[in-house]
């Protein structure tokens, strides 16, 4: 008999609802796949999860259908407040109890009786794209069982929780790529929502200006299912790529791509065009300037410094030195310059959104490089250089107020997953997810990529 985990979310939810599958059995199957050596979780909570599964089963038995995620095993990044579980935010000690308070996303999960399996690891205060944390062992990217490679960051345990099979849906945050980078390098699907679409209340902040909540899933179909369950907007089904308009991003997004990365994305674009998609080239207005502004530091560093100084001053002395250096670089930013830069980001974002009105999505590699071995990023200079490269193609989306989806497009020359990023205008999540689903089916038909979990 096949493992109940090895099915799409929609099929699992249907079986839970009709009684042919119990939440407890599903959760126990997920717990059996837990591999402590992968280190996905800061807080692994088996008894906590089983109590939620029992509550979900009791509700099903009473005829209560509380939401599409009822009984579904999920992981949440250790920035999200969850009553009954500690919050560390990647720091060496637990944050004050008020950071257990649940925001709208976790409340929705708890109201639907989704089963929270535990809290996944994060870079300290979410400030980094490689998954490095001086206080806790970095999660192991399950796509390479021989070499400890970057799992991506800052939601470093999210993709790993999917890869090991303990979660069918993972929640992260994305300030400059922290959902899409882990998704890309672990061969999963990541959704970065438009700023403000989903509340970030109840989540330890990095940047009030740029923070967004998002999901990682094993497939685009699962991403669409989860989005509808949380957001309320249904994702329309596409029969194929006919009528889809895709723009190929300018050279900025392709520069320095390591062997096999650009090739896989370009091959996927050719398949989409052959299947009926209309493709063109587009220079996204302001993208290079936005990246240059990011490279200079400022807004995020200044916001993190202000938050810690105000809310968690006792956590500053123990900061990871790499987090501290980046934070202090922006801590002296004058208020007038902070506001000036924020206004410039807004203006550039408006121009990008206007340009994207002419297409469904802009396409580029999600991450232009192979996830590096953790042993190769131990010195600070190398870390800073590679961290910037990891973030380059994703941070532009945040700073311009756009939304995006990443999905696997094959493997690079090092046999690691390559992410294809679909970038859309603000509020176009449902359309992007529909296109991602159509592309996923196309790539599977051509044996380009098939998630081992589905």
C-alpha positions as CSV (number, residue, x, y, z in Angstrom):
1,X,0.0,0.0,0.0
2,X,1.5,3.4,-1.0
3,X,2.4,5.8,1.7
4,X,-0.4,8.4,2.1
5,X,2.2,11.2,2.1
6,X,3.1,10.5,-1.5
7,X,0.1,12.2,-3.0
8,X,-0.9,15.7,-3.9
9,X,-2.3,17.9,-1.1
10,X,-5.7,17.9,-2.8
11,X,-6.0,14.1,-2.8
12,X,-4.8,13.9,0.8
13,X,-7.3,16.5,1.9
14,X,-10.1,14.7,0.1
15,X,-9.2,11.4,1.8
16,X,-9.1,13.0,5.2
17,X,-12.5,14.6,4.6
18,X,-14.2,11.4,3.4
19,X,-12.8,9.4,6.3
20,X,-10.6,7.0,4.2
21,X,-7.5,8.5,5.9
22,X,-7.1,9.6,9.5
23,X,-5.0,12.6,10.4
24,X,-3.2,10.6,13.1
25,X,-2.1,8.0,10.6
26,X,-0.9,10.7,8.2
27,X,1.0,12.5,11.0
28,X,2.6,9.3,12.2
29,X,3.7,8.5,8.7
30,X,5.3,12.0,8.5
31,X,7.0,11.6,11.8
32,X,8.4,8.2,10.7
33,X,10.3,10.1,8.0
34,X,12.0,12.5,10.4
35,X,15.7,12.5,9.9
36,X,17.5,14.4,12.7
37,X,20.7,14.5,10.7
38,X,19.0,16.8,8.2
39,X,18.4,19.3,11.1
40,X,15.3,20.8,9.5
41,X,13.7,21.8,12.8
42,X,14.8,24.1,15.7
43,X,11.8,22.7,17.6
44,X,10.6,19.2,16.7
45,X,7.2,18.7,18.5
46,X,5.9,15.1,18.0
47,X,3.5,15.1,21.0
48,X,2.2,18.6,20.1
49,X,1.5,17.4,16.6
50,X,-0.3,14.2,17.7
51,X,-2.6,16.3,19.9
52,X,-3.5,18.4,16.9
53,X,-4.0,15.3,14.7
54,X,-6.4,13.9,17.4
55,X,-8.3,17.2,17.4
56,X,-8.6,17.1,13.6
57,X,-9.9,13.6,13.6
58,X,-12.4,14.4,16.3
59,X,-13.7,17.3,14.2
60,X,-13.9,15.1,11.1
61,X,-15.8,12.5,13.1
62,X,-18.3,15.1,14.3
63,X,-18.9,16.2,10.7
64,X,-16.9,19.5,11.1
65,X,-15.0,20.6,8.0
66,X,-13.0,23.5,9.3
67,X,-10.8,24.2,6.2
68,X,-8.9,22.6,3.4
69,X,-5.8,22.2,5.6
70,X,-7.5,20.3,8.4
71,X,-5.2,17.4,9.4
72,X,-2.4,18.4,7.0
73,X,1.1,18.3,8.4
74,X,2.9,21.7,8.1
75,X,6.1,23.3,9.3
76,X,6.5,27.0,10.3
77,X,9.6,29.0,10.3
78,X,10.9,29.8,13.8
79,X,9.9,33.4,13.4
80,X,6.1,32.7,13.6
81,X,4.5,32.8,17.0
82,X,2.8,29.5,17.9
83,X,1.1,29.1,21.3
84,X,2.8,26.2,23.1
85,X,6.1,26.4,21.2
86,X,9.1,28.5,21.9
87,X,10.4,31.2,19.4
88,X,14.2,31.6,19.0
89,X,14.3,33.5,15.6
90,X,17.7,31.8,15.1
91,X,19.2,33.4,18.2
92,X,20.9,31.4,21.0
93,X,18.1,31.7,23.5
94,X,14.3,31.8,23.5
95,X,12.7,35.2,22.9
96,X,10.2,36.6,25.5
97,X,6.9,34.8,25.7
98,X,5.0,37.5,23.8
99,X,6.7,36.2,20.7
100,X,4.6,33.1,21.0
101,X,1.5,35.1,20.2
102,X,-0.1,33.9,17.0
103,X,-0.7,36.2,14.1
104,X,-3.4,35.8,11.3
105,X,-1.5,33.1,9.4
106,X,-1.0,30.8,12.3
107,X,-4.5,31.5,13.6
108,X,-5.9,30.4,10.3
109,X,-3.8,27.2,10.5
110,X,-4.9,26.5,14.0
111,X,-8.6,27.3,13.2
112,X,-8.5,24.9,10.3
113,X,-6.7,22.4,12.6
114,X,-3.7,22.0,10.3
115,X,-1.0,20.0,12.2
116,X,2.1,22.0,13.1
117,X,4.9,19.5,13.2
118,X,7.4,21.9,14.6
119,X,9.3,25.1,13.9
120,X,11.9,25.0,11.2
121,X,15.4,26.6,11.4
122,X,16.1,30.1,10.3
123,X,19.1,32.3,9.9
124,X,19.4,34.6,13.0
125,X,16.6,37.2,12.7
126,X,16.2,36.1,9.0
127,X,19.2,38.1,7.9
128,X,21.0,36.0,5.3
129,X,20.4,33.9,2.1
130,X,22.7,31.0,2.7
131,X,21.3,29.3,5.8
132,X,24.3,29.9,7.9
133,X,23.8,30.3,11.7
134,X,26.6,30.6,14.2
135,X,24.4,29.4,17.0
136,X,22.8,26.3,15.5
137,X,23.9,23.6,13.0
138,X,22.8,24.5,9.5
139,X,20.1,22.2,7.9
140,X,21.4,19.8,5.4
141,X,20.1,20.2,1.8
142,X,18.5,16.8,1.1
143,X,19.3,17.1,-2.6
144,X,22.9,16.2,-1.9
145,X,23.3,13.5,0.7
146,X,27.1,13.4,0.3
147,X,28.1,17.0,0.6
148,X,26.6,19.5,3.1
149,X,25.4,22.2,0.8
150,X,23.5,25.4,1.5
151,X,19.8,24.8,2.2
152,X,19.2,28.4,1.3
153,X,18.1,31.1,3.7
154,X,16.8,32.6,5.6
155,X,14.0,30.0,5.8
156,X,16.8,27.4,6.0
157,X,14.8,24.5,7.4
158,X,11.6,25.0,5.3
159,X,12.6,23.2,2.1
160,X,14.4,20.5,4.2
161,X,11.2,19.8,6.1
162,X,9.5,19.1,2.8
163,X,12.4,17.1,1.4
164,X,12.5,14.7,4.4
165,X,8.7,14.3,4.3
166,X,7.8,15.6,7.7
167,X,5.8,18.5,6.3
168,X,3.5,18.7,3.2
169,X,3.5,22.5,3.4
170,X,6.1,24.9,4.9
171,X,5.7,28.5,5.9
172,X,8.6,31.0,5.6
173,X,9.1,34.7,5.3
174,X,10.6,36.5,2.3
175,X,12.3,39.9,2.7
176,X,14.8,39.5,-0.1
177,X,14.3,35.9,-1.3
178,X,14.0,33.9,1.9
179,X,11.2,31.7,0.6
180,X,12.3,31.4,-3.0
181,X,16.0,30.8,-2.4
182,X,15.4,27.7,-0.1
183,X,12.7,26.5,-2.5
184,X,15.0,26.8,-5.5
185,X,18.0,25.0,-4.0
186,X,15.9,22.2,-2.5
187,X,13.8,21.5,-5.6
188,X,10.6,22.8,-4.2
189,X,8.0,25.5,-5.1
190,X,8.1,28.8,-3.4
191,X,5.5,31.6,-3.4
192,X,6.5,35.2,-2.5
193,X,3.3,37.1,-1.9
194,X,2.8,40.8,-2.6
195,X,3.6,43.0,0.3
196,X,0.6,43.4,2.5
197,X,-1.4,40.6,0.9
198,X,-0.8,38.3,3.9
199,X,-0.4,39.9,7.3
200,X,3.1,39.5,9.0
201,X,1.7,40.2,12.5
202,X,2.8,37.6,14.9
203,X,6.1,37.1,13.0
204,X,9.4,38.4,14.3
205,X,10.2,41.2,11.9
206,X,13.3,41.9,9.9
207,X,11.9,44.7,7.8
208,X,8.5,46.3,8.1
209,X,9.0,47.8,4.6
210,X,9.9,44.5,2.8
211,X,8.8,41.5,4.9
212,X,6.3,39.2,3.3
213,X,5.0,35.7,4.3
214,X,5.1,32.8,1.9
215,X,4.8,29.1,1.4
216,X,7.0,26.3,0.1
217,X,5.4,23.1,-1.3
218,X,6.4,20.0,-3.1
219,X,4.6,21.0,-6.3
220,X,2.9,23.9,-8.0
221,X,-0.4,22.1,-7.6
222,X,0.2,21.9,-3.9
223,X,1.1,25.6,-3.9
224,X,-2.2,26.5,-5.6
225,X,-4.2,24.3,-3.1
226,X,-2.5,25.9,-0.1
227,X,-2.9,29.5,-1.5
228,X,-6.6,29.0,-2.0
229,X,-6.9,27.5,1.5
230,X,-5.2,30.5,3.1
231,X,-6.1,33.4,0.8
232,X,-9.5,32.6,-0.4
233,X,-8.8,33.3,-4.0
234,X,-9.0,30.2,-6.2
235,X,-6.2,29.5,-8.7
236,X,-7.7,29.1,-12.2
237,X,-6.8,25.9,-14.0
238,X,-4.9,26.3,-17.3
239,X,-5.3,23.5,-19.9
240,X,-1.9,24.4,-21.3
241,X,0.4,27.3,-22.2
242,X,-1.8,28.7,-24.9
243,X,-2.5,32.4,-24.3
244,X,0.2,32.7,-21.7
245,X,2.6,35.7,-22.2
246,X,6.1,35.3,-20.9
247,X,8.9,37.9,-21.0
248,X,12.5,36.8,-20.9
249,X,14.4,39.0,-18.4
250,X,17.4,41.1,-19.5
251,X,21.0,40.0,-19.2
252,X,21.3,41.4,-15.6
253,X,19.4,38.4,-14.3
254,X,21.5,35.9,-16.2
255,X,25.0,37.3,-15.6
256,X,27.4,34.9,-13.8
257,X,25.0,32.0,-14.0
258,X,26.9,28.8,-13.1
259,X,27.0,25.9,-15.6
260,X,23.5,24.4,-16.2
261,X,21.5,27.1,-14.5
262,X,20.7,29.4,-17.5
263,X,20.5,26.4,-19.8
264,X,17.7,24.7,-17.8
265,X,15.6,27.9,-17.6
266,X,16.1,28.6,-21.3
267,X,15.1,25.1,-22.2
268,X,12.0,25.4,-20.1
269,X,11.2,28.6,-21.9
270,X,11.6,26.9,-25.3
271,X,9.2,24.1,-24.1
272,X,6.7,26.7,-23.0
273,X,6.9,28.5,-26.4
274,X,6.5,25.2,-28.3
275,X,3.4,24.5,-26.2
276,X,1.8,27.8,-27.2
277,X,3.1,30.5,-24.9
278,X,4.0,33.8,-26.4
279,X,7.5,34.9,-25.4
280,X,9.4,38.2,-25.8
281,X,12.2,40.0,-24.2
282,X,11.9,42.7,-21.5
283,X,14.2,44.9,-19.6
284,X,12.5,45.4,-16.2
285,X,12.9,49.1,-15.6
286,X,15.1,49.9,-12.6
287,X,16.2,46.4,-11.7
288,X,19.9,47.1,-11.9
289,X,19.5,50.3,-9.8
290,X,17.4,48.5,-7.2
291,X,20.1,45.9,-6.8
292,X,22.8,48.6,-6.5
293,X,20.8,50.3,-3.8
294,X,20.5,46.9,-2.0
295,X,24.3,46.4,-2.4
296,X,24.9,49.7,-0.6
297,X,22.9,48.5,2.4
298,X,20.5,50.7,4.3
299,X,16.8,50.1,4.9
300,X,16.8,46.5,6.1
301,X,19.9,46.9,8.2
302,X,18.6,50.1,9.8
303,X,15.2,48.4,10.5
304,X,16.8,45.4,12.1
305,X,19.0,47.6,14.3
306,X,16.0,49.7,15.4
307,X,13.9,46.7,16.2
308,X,16.5,45.0,18.3
309,X,17.5,48.1,20.1
310,X,13.9,48.8,21.0
311,X,12.5,45.3,21.6
312,X,15.4,42.9,22.2
313,X,18.4,44.9,23.3
314,X,19.8,41.9,25.3
315,X,20.0,39.9,22.1
316,X,22.4,42.3,20.4
317,X,25.6,41.2,22.2
318,X,25.2,37.6,21.1
319,X,24.4,38.3,17.4
320,X,26.1,36.2,14.8
321,X,29.1,38.3,13.7
322,X,27.9,38.2,10.1
323,X,24.5,39.4,11.0
324,X,26.0,42.1,13.2
325,X,28.4,43.4,10.5
326,X,25.6,43.7,8.0
327,X,23.3,45.3,10.5
328,X,25.8,47.8,11.8
329,X,26.6,48.9,8.2
330,X,23.1,50.4,8.0
331,X,22.6,51.4,11.6
332,X,23.9,54.9,11.1
333,X,21.6,55.6,8.1
334,X,20.1,59.1,8.7
335,X,16.3,59.2,8.7
336,X,16.2,61.5,5.7
337,X,18.2,59.0,3.6
338,X,16.1,56.1,4.8
339,X,13.0,57.9,3.6
340,X,14.7,59.0,0.4
341,X,15.7,55.4,-0.4
342,X,12.3,54.0,0.4
343,X,10.6,56.6,-1.9
344,X,13.1,55.6,-4.6
345,X,12.2,52.0,-4.2
346,X,8.5,52.9,-4.5
347,X,9.1,54.9,-7.6
348,X,11.1,52.1,-9.3
349,X,8.5,49.6,-8.2
350,X,5.7,51.6,-9.9
351,X,7.7,51.6,-13.1
352,X,8.3,47.8,-13.0
353,X,4.6,47.1,-12.2
354,X,3.5,49.2,-15.2
355,X,5.9,47.3,-17.4
356,X,4.6,43.9,-16.2
357,X,1.0,44.9,-17.1
358,X,1.9,43.9,-20.7
359,X,2.8,40.3,-19.8
360,X,1.8,37.5,-17.4
361,X,5.2,37.0,-16.0
362,X,8.9,37.9,-16.3
363,X,11.1,34.8,-16.4
364,X,14.7,34.3,-15.0
365,X,16.7,31.9,-12.9
366,X,15.7,32.2,-9.3
367,X,19.2,31.7,-8.0
368,X,22.0,32.0,-10.6
369,X,24.5,29.8,-8.7
370,X,24.8,26.2,-7.5
371,X,24.1,26.0,-3.7
372,X,27.7,26.1,-2.3
373,X,29.1,23.5,0.1
374,X,28.9,24.9,3.6
375,X,32.7,24.3,4.0
376,X,33.3,26.8,1.2
377,X,31.6,29.8,2.9
378,X,33.3,29.8,6.3
379,X,35.3,33.0,5.8
380,X,33.5,36.3,6.0
381,X,34.6,37.7,2.6
382,X,33.5,34.6,0.7
383,X,30.2,34.5,2.6
384,X,29.4,38.1,1.8
385,X,30.2,37.7,-1.8
386,X,28.2,34.5,-2.3
387,X,25.3,35.7,-0.2
388,X,24.9,38.7,-2.6
389,X,24.9,36.4,-5.6
390,X,22.3,34.1,-4.0
391,X,20.0,37.1,-3.4
392,X,20.5,39.0,-6.6
393,X,17.6,37.8,-8.7
394,X,15.1,37.6,-5.8
395,X,15.7,40.8,-3.8
396,X,14.7,42.9,-6.8
397,X,11.1,41.5,-6.5
398,X,10.8,42.5,-2.8
399,X,12.2,46.0,-3.3
400,X,9.9,46.7,-6.2
401,X,6.8,45.4,-4.4
402,X,6.1,42.6,-6.8
403,X,5.2,38.9,-6.3
404,X,6.9,35.8,-7.6
405,X,6.8,32.0,-7.8
406,X,9.8,29.7,-8.2
407,X,9.5,26.1,-9.5
408,X,12.1,23.4,-10.4
409,X,13.3,23.5,-14.0
410,X,15.8,20.6,-13.9
411,X,19.3,20.2,-12.5
412,X,22.5,22.1,-13.1
413,X,25.9,20.7,-13.9
414,X,26.4,19.8,-10.3
415,X,23.1,17.8,-10.3
416,X,21.5,20.3,-8.0
417,X,18.0,21.8,-8.6
418,X,17.6,24.8,-10.8
419,X,14.7,27.2,-10.0
420,X,12.8,29.1,-12.6
421,X,11.3,32.3,-11.3
422,X,8.1,33.8,-12.5
423,X,7.8,37.5,-11.5
424,X,4.4,39.2,-11.7
425,X,2.8,42.6,-11.0
426,X,1.4,43.2,-7.6
427,X,-1.6,41.0,-6.7
428,X,-1.0,38.5,-9.6
429,X,-0.3,35.5,-7.4
430,X,-3.2,33.4,-8.7
431,X,-2.2,33.9,-12.3
432,X,1.5,33.1,-11.5
433,X,0.5,29.9,-9.7
434,X,-1.7,28.9,-12.6
435,X,1.2,29.3,-15.0
436,X,3.5,27.5,-12.7
437,X,1.1,24.6,-12.6
438,X,0.9,24.5,-16.4
439,X,4.7,24.6,-16.7
440,X,5.1,22.0,-14.0
441,X,2.9,19.6,-16.0
442,X,4.8,20.4,-19.2
443,X,8.2,19.7,-17.6
444,X,7.0,16.4,-16.1
445,X,5.7,15.3,-19.5
446,X,9.1,16.0,-20.9
447,X,10.8,14.2,-18.0
448,X,12.6,17.4,-17.1
449,X,11.6,17.3,-13.4
450,X,9.5,15.2,-11.2
451,X,9.4,15.8,-7.5
452,X,10.3,12.6,-5.7
453,X,7.7,13.3,-3.1
454,X,4.7,13.2,-5.5
